[in-house]
Amino acid sequence: MHETMIAESLLEAISAEAAKQNAKPVNARISCGTLNAINDEVLCFAFEAITKGTLCEGMKLEIEHKPMQGLCKNCNESFKIDLSCLRCTKCGSEDFKLLPDAPLLLEEIEFQTEQ
């Protein structure tokens, strides 16, 4: 399962940042492209399983899927791909190229603040 490897990488990155911040992480937000073959439920399950007994246990993992983007060859506009209407949203041209899918990124880590 590649979600387990992703979960392990996330745990490593979050744990390293938690050590630098000397704080407990409570929430993390990741993003990835639409074509990225990540199953949200499987990733969250794997992350929950591997964080048991660690500083990251109980963390919430949020996953945002970024839409595919196209670049119009007619007007040079960058636009979100709508699979039901494959046209430039600015000029209506059907002549465009797909831009690279968004990579998997750890966008933000929220830490518990002392009160």
N, C-alpha and C positions, 0 to 999 in steps of 0.2 A: 504494500500500500504506500503510495507516495505521499498521502496525507500524513502518515506517521512520521516520515522523514521531515516534512515541512513543520510539523508540530515540534519535533526535536530541535530543529533549527530555531524556531521561535522561542522555545524555552531557553535555549542557550543565549540568544540575543537579549531577551528580556531579563534573564538572570544577571547577565553582565552589566546591563544598565542599572538594574536595581542595586547591585553592589556599588556602583559608582555614586548613585544617588543616596545610598544608605536608607532605602525606603522600600515599603512593600508594594508591589504592583497589584492593581485591582482590575484594570481594564486595558485591553490592547485593541487597536484598530489596524487591520491590514487591508490592502486593496490588491486587486488583480484584474486582468483583462477578461473579457467575456469568453474568449476562446480557451482560457486557462482551465485545464481539466481538474478543478478542485471541487470536491463535494463538500459543501459547507457542514453538513451534519457529521460526516465522517471526520473531518478536520477537527471540529469542536469536541467530538467524542475522544479522538486520539489525544488532543491537547489536555482534556480533563484527566484522562487516564495517566499520562506521563507526568503530570504536575502533582499527583498525589504525594504528599510527604515533602514537598518542596516549598520554597517561599512563594511560588506562583499558584499554589493550590487555591482553588476557589475563584480564580480570575475569570472575567468575562472576555470572550474573544468576539469581536465584531468583524464581519467580512463584507467589504464593499466590492461589487463587480463593476468595473468601469466599462462603458459601452465601446464597441468598435468605432473607429474613426475612419473617415475617408477624406481624400484631398481631391477636389474638383480640378480636372485638367483644363476646364474652360475658364473659370473665374478665380482659381487658386484658393478657394474657400475651404477651410477645414470644417467638417461637420460630422455629427453623430450618425452612424449608419442605422437606418430603419429598414429592417428586412422586408417589411410589407410595401415599401416604396423606395427602391434603390435609385435615388436621384439626389443631386445637390440641393440642399435646403435653401440656398441663395438664388441660384439661376435655373434650377430644374434640369440641368444636364445629367445625362446618364453616363458620361465619360469621366470616370474618377478612378483613383487607385486606393486600395486599402492601405492604411498606415499600420505600422507594427502594433501588435496587441500590447496593452499595458502590462508591465512586469509585476510579479508578486513583490509587494513592498510592505514592510512594517512601518506604518504611517505615524502611529502615536502610541505612547504608553502613559497611562494615568496611574499615579501613585497615591497611596493613602496618605493623607495629611494628618499630622498630629494635632489634636485639639486640646 
